[in-house]
Amino acid sequence: MKRVLVTGATGFIGRYSLPLLLRMGYEVHAVSRSPKTQGVDGAIYWHCANLLKPDEVVALLQMVKPSHLVHLAWYAIPMRFWTAFENLDWVQATVSLMRVFHEQGGQRFVGAGSCAEYDWAFDYCNEASTPCRPATLYGASKYSTQLLLDAWSRQTGMSSAWGRVFFLYGPGEYSSRLVPSVINSLLKGEPALCTHGEQVRDFMHVEDVAAAFVALLDSDVQGVLNIASGVPVQVKEVIYTIADQLERRNWVQLGVVPANAGDPAALIADTGRLCDEVGFRPRYSLKNGIALTVESMKMSTDV
């Protein structure tokens, strides 16, 4: 049986990936920093470890001896992560993780990257042709890690892939992010105060993002792949899709919040490799994904 270790297993993407991996026939081991998660939960084996401590990484991988590894853990506090010095700690931790994984007989390593690795002067992001020129410490740290993983894989023969995530949403997202903040405002009967909304982005439901990583792990495709829907959409369309679901379109106020100066007008993903080589297609349309997210948040707030 294939044995997978998932880091960041309690995070936004990680928690959705676990049941999918079970369905694919993996023996699933998940790691968290919280001792409360340690032990067996259903069919999932939970382990407590701090991945920033090399001795704990060695002990964990010596015990689990995974054949596969999905590395989703990183510093992810909203807004802070762009410039946080902790990004450097996670570069070092990831390098240690992939090295020990290989030493323990690991076969395939899949890591989570970001569209922040690309040069945002280019609105269409293709893995092979779009330059990588990160504008933030977060993007530079992710890109540096991808380069090290690629070089390590070529030198050792270890199979690896790197999924660059674009814009995701869904139940359990940080409340300050676009989709939950608009939903929460409208559910409270408050106006949704937004930017002009003309920005073009690629949004993907978190369950689809998790499913894409699982499909990538279970394939033999190597290198960098964009993890995105491949469907460009204006931010205001996302906002109005939420408002229409709640029948509160007239409560949306566009242009009252200034857009970030560094935001590109468009950031669109080429998903050719994900679709053609991995064979993955998203399950949710924007309308269906937003509807599920709204219903989930309604239930959690008893509205």
N, C-alpha and C positions, 0 to 999 in steps of 0.2 A: 504493500500500500504506500502511496505517496504521502509523505508527512510534511506539512507546511507550518511554518512559524509566521505569525502576523504581528508586526509591531504597529503601535498606534491603534490597537484593536478596539479601544473604547472611544476612539475619535469618530468624526463625522462620516468618513468613508469606511473606516475599519469595522464599525459595528454592522454595517450592511453587507460587508464582504463575508463574514463568518458563516451565515447559513448557506450562502451560495457555494462556498468551498466544500461544505459538508455534502451538499447535493451532488457535487462533482466527484465525490468519492475520496476526498482527502481526509487524512487524520489531522485534525486542526488543533494547533497549539497557539494560544494567544498570550501576549505579554502586556502587562500593565504595571504602573508604578504603585498601584494601590494593593496592599495586602488583602483587602476585602474580596478581591476577585480571584485569589489563589485557590486552586483545587479544580474539580471537575464540575462543569455546569452543563448538564445534558450530555452531549457528545463532544463538548469542547473542553480541552485541557487548558486551564489558566495558570500563568506563571507570573510571579512578582519579581521585577528586576528594573534597575535604573540603567538604561542604555548609555548614559553618559559616564558610567563607571566601567572601565575595561574589564576589571576582574569579575563583575557581575555578568557581563556579556559572555566571557569565556565559560563561566559556570553554567549559564543558561544553555548555550549551544552544545556544550559537552553532555549535558543531561538530555536535551531534546533530540539532538542530531538530525535536524530537518533535512529533507532532500530538496525542499523548495522554501523560499522566503519572500514574503511580500512586505516591503519596508515602507510603511505609511507614517511612521512617527516623525515629528519635527516640532519646532517651536511655532505655535499657531495662534497666539493671542491676537485678536483682531486689531488692525492698524499698527500695533507694536511690532509685529513680525517683520515688516518691511525693513526696519532699521536696527533691529535688536542684535546685540553682540552674541546672543545665544545661537544665532545662525552658524557662527564659526565653531561652536561646540558641537553642533549637529553634523557639520562636515567631518570633523574628527571622529565622532561616534559612528557615523555611517561607514567610514573607511575601516574602522576597527571591526564593525559588524560583518562587512563583506569578507574581510580577511579571515576572521575566525570561522565564518560559515564555510568558506572554501577548505580551510584546514580540517574541518570536521566532516568532510565528504559531501558538502552541499553541491547540488547540481544546477539549480536555476535560481537566480536572484532578480526580482522585479522591484524597482524603486519608483517612488512618486516624485515627479518633477513639477514644473510650473511653466505656464506661458510667460511668466516674468523673466525667463531665460532669454527670450527673443529680443531683438532690437525692435522696439515699438514704433520706430519710424516706418516700418513695413506693416501694412494693415492685414496682409494675408500671410499666415504662418505655415510654411511647409518645412518639414523636418530636414530635408536635404539642401534646400536652396535659400531659406531665410536666415540671415546672419543672426548669431547670438551675441548680443551686446547689452547685458543686463544693466538697468539703471538704478538698481537697489542692491543693498547688501544681501537681502533674501534671494533675489534672482541670481546674483553672482555666486552665492553659496551653493544653490541648487545646481547651477551650471558646472561649477568646479567639481562637484560630487559626481555629476554625470560623466565628465571627462575622465575622472579617476576610475570610475566603475568600468567604463569602456576600455581603458588601457589595461586595467587589471584582468578583465575578461579575456582580452586578446592574448595577454601574456600567459595566463593560466589555463585557458580553454574552458573556463566556467561560462555557462550560458547565462545571458543577462538581457534585460530590457528596461527601458526608462520611459514611464508614461507622463507626458507633460499635460497637466490638468489645466483646463481653461476655467470657465465660470460655472459653478455648481450651486444647487439649491435643493431644499427638501426639508422634511421634518427633522428637527434636532439641530438646525443650523443656529449659529450665534444670533441672538436677537437684534444686534446692531447691523447685521447685513441687510442688503436691499430687500429681498423678498419677505423675510419675517418682519422687518420694520414696517413695511407698507401694510402687511396683513394686520399686525398688531394695532396700528393706528386706526385702520378702518373698523376693526372689530370693537375698538373702544369708542367709536363714534367721533373720532377726531380726524381732521384733514390729513391726508398723506402729503407731506411737504417734500418735494423732490427737486432734482436738477432739471435741466431742459429735456433730458431723456433722449437726445438725438444720437447718443453714442451707440455704435453697433457692436454687439458682443455675441458670443456663442455660449448659450446656457444649456446645462445638462442636469437632469434629475440625479440626485446622489445615488439612487439605486442603480441607475444606468452606469454611473461612474464606477461604482463598486463592481458591477458585472463586467465592465470593460477590463478592469484590472484582473479579475479572475480568469476571463477568457485569454488575456495576454499571458498570464502565468501558465495556463494549461496548453499554450501553443509553443512552438519552437522559434517564433519570430524574435529577432534580436535587434538591439539598438534603440533609437528614440522613436516614440510614437506619440502623436497628439491624442489626448483623451478628451473628446468633445463630441457634440452632436453633429457638427458639420452644417448647421443651419444658422446663418446670421440673423440677428433680430435686433431692432432698436430697443433700448432700455425702456422707453416709454410704452412699447407694446407689452413688455413684461408687466409693467405697472398697471396698465389698463386691463390686462387679462385677469389680474388679481381683483381689480375693482369691479369688473363685470361679473366675476364669480360671486361677489358679495353684493352686487347690485348697488354699488356706490361710486360710480364713475365720476359723478359731479363733485365728489369729495377729494379728488386728486388735484393737487396744485403743482403744476410743472413750472420750473424756472425760478422758484423762490429760494432754492438752496444753490449756492455757487458750486460749479463742477470743479474738481481738482485740476490744478494747472497742468499737471503732468499726465493727465488722462488722454490716451490717444482717441481720435475720432472713431476709429474702427479697429477691432482685433478679432480676426476671423481665422478659424482653424481649418487646415486641409486634413481631412480624416481618411484619405485614401488608403494609407497603410493599415489603419485600424479596421476599415471595412473590407478591403480586398485581401490583405494578408492574414489578419486574425479572423476575419469572417464575422465581425461583430456589428450588430445594428441596434441602435437604442430602442428600448421598449416604449418609452413615454414621449408623446408630443409635448410641446410647451403647455398647451391647454389642459391636457390630462394631468401632467405633472403638477401644475399649479393647483388644479382642483383637489388633488389628493393632499397637497401641502396645506391648503386652506382648511379642508375638513379635519386634518390632524390637529391643526392649531385651534380650531373651534372646540374640539373635544378636550384639549388640554386646558383651555380657558373657560370651559363650561358655557360657551356662548351659543 
